[in-house]
Amino acid sequence: MDVLNFVNSKDIKNYLLDIDYKFSTIECAFLVYQSAYTTLNEKHIAFNEILETMPDESLILKNNTFNSIKSYIRHFVSNERILLKEFFKNNKNCVYSYNVFFDYYGSSKLEPGRVFLDYENCIEDISEKVKTFEFNNIEVIKFYLDNSKKIKLYLNSNMKISAVISSAFDDAKEILFNEFQIHIPIPFKKGDILYDSKALFDDIVFGGPFVFIDVLNENSSMLANGYFENEKGKIFNSYHPCYMDLEFVSIENQTVSNSMVAFSNYIKNDTNLNEFLSLYYEEIRSKN
């Protein structure tokens, strides 16, 4: 298995290839889990290969139910298989609905679809609805009317299953990889202008672009600290949720404001504060 295929960012992927980075078992498992471009079946195949071919490693988690990465993976995959089986059961007192998202994070979406009595009619309506435009992913929700439970099934742009999620079932309690301590090398330096290719480019926090400062690895966080710009031109400090999703912005091919370019140059010590502020205030006035 080439674990680099599960890295979302092409720039991080190329950097890790260049430095010939050797992944731990835990890092491989995390990258498979967070991959945005692989199907659920492909992830399960990769998890199985990790179980069969890689050494086990101990885990230190707040929840000490699992003492090794392999026990964690087995439970995680088992949960997803239970939920898949449950989702496709023809239960009475269940209805289905869906949301069509234009970006990975769901910050832009089509108006919700109708409610359906079975999955087949729901999918038929989805297929008809998305014939005329491109989309990123679809969330299909199975609602249990008699106990308020629900399962969410996600389909990628090729209508293949990419994820299944629910925290409502006792035999498939949701566990996530967000407690893992992951420190994978990245090529980004302070002052670089970055964006998340999975999001809409003009999404202020998820898409960017933003001026990168550093990463926060404390307490299992993978936040990227940086400075973003709102629609009125104001630059503010915030965080991108996962630095592993980021890529370099191409100034030539992507729209970046003069203020952000100037701020990047200031952070890199390529210009002084007065020059940046002069341009910044000029751009603020032009947008307000």
C-alpha positions in Angstrom: 0.0 0.0 0.0 1.3 3.5 -0.9 0.0 5.6 2.0 0.8 8.8 0.1 -2.3 8.0 -2.0 -4.3 8.9 1.1 -2.7 12.3 1.7 -5.2 15.0 0.7 -2.7 17.8 -0.1 -0.6 17.4 -3.3 2.0 19.7 -1.9 2.4 17.8 1.4 2.4 14.5 -0.6 5.2 15.7 -2.9 7.2 17.0 0.1 6.9 13.7 2.0 8.0 11.8 -1.2 11.0 14.1 -1.6 12.2 13.6 1.9 11.5 9.9 1.8 9.4 10.1 5.0 8.8 6.8 6.8 5.3 6.5 8.2 4.5 4.9 11.5 1.5 2.5 11.7 -0.5 5.1 13.6 0.2 7.8 11.0 -0.8 5.4 8.2 -4.1 4.6 9.9 -4.8 8.3 10.5 -4.1 9.2 6.8 -6.4 6.4 5.6 -9.1 7.6 8.0 -9.0 11.3 6.9 -8.6 10.7 3.2 -11.1 12.8 1.3 -10.8 11.2 -2.1 -11.1 7.5 -1.4 -14.3 5.3 -1.0 -15.2 3.6 2.2 -14.4 0.2 0.6 -11.0 1.4 -0.4 -10.4 2.6 3.2 -11.4 -0.8 4.6 -9.0 -2.5 2.2 -6.2 -0.2 3.3 -7.0 -0.8 7.0 -6.9 -4.5 6.4 -3.5 -4.2 4.8 -2.3 -2.2 7.8 -3.5 -4.9 10.1 -1.8 -7.7 8.1 1.5 -6.1 7.1 2.5 -3.4 9.6 3.7 -3.7 13.3 1.3 -2.9 16.1 1.9 0.3 18.1 0.7 1.3 21.5 -1.8 4.1 21.9 -2.1 6.7 24.7 -5.6 8.1 24.6 -7.9 9.8 27.0 -10.3 6.9 26.5 -8.0 3.9 27.4 -10.4 1.3 26.0 -7.8 0.6 23.2 -4.2 0.0 24.1 -3.0 -0.5 20.5 -3.6 0.9 17.1 -4.6 -2.5 15.6 -7.4 -3.0 18.2 -8.6 0.6 17.5 -8.7 -0.1 13.7 -10.6 -3.4 14.2 -13.2 -1.7 16.3 -13.5 1.3 14.0 -14.0 -0.9 10.8 -16.4 -3.1 12.7 -18.5 -0.1 13.7 -18.7 1.1 10.1 -19.7 -2.3 8.8 -22.5 -2.5 11.5 -23.8 0.9 10.5 -23.7 0.1 6.8 -25.7 -3.1 7.4 -28.2 -1.2 9.6 -28.5 1.7 7.0 -29.6 -0.7 4.2 -32.1 -2.6 6.3 -35.7 -2.1 5.2 -36.9 -0.9 8.6 -40.4 0.2 9.3 -41.0 3.7 10.7 -38.0 5.1 8.8 -37.7 7.9 6.3 -34.8 9.2 4.2 -33.7 12.6 3.1 -30.6 14.1 1.6 -28.3 17.2 1.2 -26.2 17.9 -1.8 -22.9 19.8 -0.9 -20.8 21.8 -3.3 -17.7 21.6 -1.2 -16.2 19.0 1.2 -17.2 20.9 4.3 -20.8 21.4 3.4 -20.6 25.2 3.7 -22.5 25.5 0.4 -25.4 23.2 -0.4 -28.5 22.7 -2.5 -31.8 23.1 -0.8 -32.7 19.9 1.1 -34.5 17.2 -0.9 -37.9 15.7 -0.1 -38.5 13.0 2.4 -38.8 9.4 1.1 -40.1 6.2 2.5 -37.2 4.1 1.1 -33.6 4.5 0.1 -34.2 3.5 -3.6 -36.6 6.3 -4.3 -34.3 8.7 -2.4 -31.4 7.8 -4.6 -33.5 8.0 -7.7 -34.4 11.6 -6.8 -30.8 12.4 -6.1 -29.6 11.0 -9.4 -32.2 13.1 -11.3 -31.4 16.2 -9.3 -27.6 16.2 -9.8 -27.7 15.5 -13.6 -27.1 19.1 -14.5 -24.4 20.3 -12.2 -21.2 19.3 -10.4 -21.2 18.5 -6.7 -18.7 17.4 -4.1 -20.6 15.0 -1.9 -24.1 14.0 -0.9 -25.4 13.3 2.7 -28.2 10.7 2.8 -29.9 10.6 6.2 -31.9 7.6 7.5 -34.3 8.8 10.3 -35.9 6.4 12.8 -39.3 7.9 13.6 -39.9 5.8 16.7 -36.7 6.5 18.6 -35.1 9.7 17.0 -32.0 7.8 15.9 -30.4 8.5 12.6 -27.5 7.3 10.3 -25.7 9.5 7.8 -24.4 7.9 4.6 -22.0 10.0 2.5 -21.6 9.6 -1.3 -18.8 11.1 -3.3 -19.1 12.9 -6.7 -19.1 9.5 -8.4 -22.0 8.3 -6.1 -19.8 5.9 -4.3 -20.0 5.5 -0.5 -17.3 7.5 1.2 -18.4 7.4 4.9 -21.1 6.2 7.3 -21.6 8.0 10.6 -23.9 7.6 13.6 -23.4 7.8 17.4 -26.9 6.4 18.2 -26.3 2.6 18.3 -24.9 0.8 21.3 -23.2 -1.9 19.3 -21.5 0.7 17.0 -20.5 3.6 19.2 -18.7 6.2 17.1 -15.0 6.5 17.7 -12.8 9.0 15.9 -9.1 9.5 15.2 -9.1 13.0 16.6 -7.4 12.1 19.8 -4.3 10.9 18.0 -0.9 12.7 18.4 0.1 13.1 14.8 3.2 15.2 13.8 3.7 14.7 10.0 6.3 17.0 8.4 4.9 19.7 6.1 6.7 22.1 3.6 5.0 25.3 4.7 6.9 28.2 6.2 5.7 31.2 8.2 4.2 33.8 5.8 3.3 31.3 3.0 -0.2 31.9 1.5 -2.2 28.6 1.7 -5.6 27.3 0.9 -7.7 24.1 1.3 -8.4 22.6 -2.2 -11.3 20.6 -0.7 -13.2 23.8 0.1 -14.6 26.6 -2.0 -11.7 29.0 -2.5 -13.7 32.0 -1.2 -14.8 30.2 2.0 -13.2 32.5 4.6 -11.9 29.9 7.0 -12.1 26.5 5.3 -11.0 27.6 1.8 -8.7 30.4 2.4 -6.5 31.9 1.1 -4.7 32.7 4.4 -1.3 33.7 5.6 0.2 30.7 7.5 1.9 31.3 10.8 2.4 27.9 12.5 0.7 24.7 13.5 -0.7 23.7 16.9 0.0 20.1 17.7 -0.9 20.4 21.4 -3.7 18.2 22.8 -4.0 16.2 19.6 -4.8 19.4 17.6 -3.8 19.7 14.0 -4.8 23.3 13.6 -3.0 25.7 11.3 -2.7 29.1 12.8 -2.9 32.0 10.4 -4.4 35.3 9.2 -7.6 35.3 7.1 -9.4 38.1 5.3 -13.2 38.7 5.4 -15.4 40.0 2.7 -14.8 43.6 3.8 -11.0 43.2 3.6 -10.4 43.0 7.3 -7.5 40.6 8.2 -8.0 38.6 11.4 -6.4 35.7 13.2 -8.0 32.3 13.1 -7.3 28.6 12.5 -7.8 26.1 9.8 -9.0 22.7 11.2 -6.3 20.5 9.7 -2.9 21.5 8.3 -2.7 18.2 6.3 -5.3 19.5 3.9 -3.4 22.7 2.9 -1.7 23.6 -0.3 0.3 26.5 -1.7 -1.7 29.3 -3.4 -0.6 30.1 -6.9 -0.7 33.9 -7.1 -0.7 33.7 -10.9 -3.7 31.4 -11.2 -5.8 32.2 -8.1 -7.3 35.4 -6.8 -5.5 36.8 -3.8 -6.0 40.3 -2.5 -3.2 42.9 -2.5 -3.6 43.1 1.3 -2.9 39.4 1.8 0.1 39.4 -0.5 1.5 42.5 1.3 0.8 40.9 4.7 2.6 37.7 3.6 5.6 39.8 2.5 5.5 41.6 5.9 5.5 38.4 7.8 8.4 37.1 5.7 10.3 40.4 6.4 10.2 41.3 2.7 8.5 44.6 3.4 8.1 46.9 6.4 5.1 47.5 8.6 4.4 51.0 7.2 4.3 49.8 3.6 1.9 47.0 4.5 -0.4 49.2 6.6 -0.6 51.8 3.8 -1.8 49.3 1.3 -4.0 47.5 3.8 -6.0 50.7 4.7 -6.3 51.6 1.1 -7.9 48.3 0.3 -10.2 48.5 3.4 -11.5 51.9 2.2 -12.1 50.5 -1.3 -14.3 47.7 0.0 -16.3 49.7 2.5 
